[in-house]
Amino acid sequence: MEYEAVLDFAYDDSDSAALIEGSVAQEIAEIEGDRTRARLDRDGDTLSITIAAADPVALRAGMTTWTTLVEVAERAGGV
């Protein structure tokens, strides 16, 4: 994959970050395709999503998808 972006989401505490991580982690295998891949990492209260893509259009789509998934998880979890 030629293009990459890292989305960092900082929370008030590690429990909140872990809740969001658990909520979106199940989507990794479901969303991965031929043009994009994603990886989740958490360091304390920060959740990072690394998106790798074959082209800029796929990268933008991946960023939009993962940002939306995190926003939904935050609303659902009250974070």
C-alpha positions in Angstrom: 0.0 0.0 0.0 1.4 3.3 -1.0 -0.6 5.8 1.0 -1.0 6.0 4.8 -2.8 8.1 7.4 -2.9 7.8 11.2 -6.0 9.0 13.0 -5.4 9.6 16.8 -8.4 9.8 19.2 -7.5 11.0 22.7 -9.9 10.3 25.6 -10.1 11.4 29.2 -9.0 8.0 30.5 -7.8 4.6 29.3 -11.2 2.9 30.1 -12.9 5.1 27.5 -10.2 4.4 24.9 -10.6 0.7 25.6 -14.3 0.9 25.2 -14.1 2.6 21.8 -11.3 0.2 20.7 -13.4 -2.8 21.6 -16.4 -1.3 19.7 -14.6 -0.7 16.4 -12.0 -3.6 16.5 -14.6 -6.1 15.2 -14.9 -4.0 12.0 -11.2 -4.5 11.0 -11.8 -7.8 9.2 -15.2 -6.7 7.9 -14.0 -3.5 6.2 -10.6 -4.6 4.9 -10.5 -4.8 1.1 -8.2 -4.9 -1.9 -7.5 -1.2 -1.7 -7.4 -0.5 2.0 -6.2 -2.0 5.3 -6.5 -0.7 8.8 -4.8 -1.4 12.1 -5.8 -0.3 15.6 -3.4 0.5 18.4 -4.0 1.9 21.9 -1.6 3.5 24.2 -3.3 4.4 27.4 -5.9 7.0 26.7 -5.2 7.3 23.0 -6.6 5.1 20.2 -4.8 5.2 16.9 -6.1 3.9 13.6 -3.5 3.5 10.9 -5.1 3.3 7.4 -3.1 2.1 4.4 -4.4 2.5 0.9 -3.5 1.8 -2.6 -4.5 5.3 -3.8 -5.7 8.7 -2.5 -9.4 8.0 -3.2 -9.3 4.8 -1.2 -7.4 6.5 1.6 -10.0 9.3 1.9 -12.8 6.7 1.9 -11.0 4.7 4.6 -10.5 7.8 6.7 -14.2 8.7 6.4 -15.3 5.2 7.3 -13.2 4.9 10.4 -13.9 8.4 11.6 -17.6 7.7 11.3 -17.3 4.3 13.1 -15.5 6.0 16.0 -18.1 8.8 16.2 -20.9 6.2 16.4 -19.1 4.2 19.0 -18.5 7.4 21.1 -22.2 8.3 20.9 -23.3 4.8 21.7 -20.8 4.5 24.6 -21.5 7.9 26.0 -17.8 8.8 25.7 
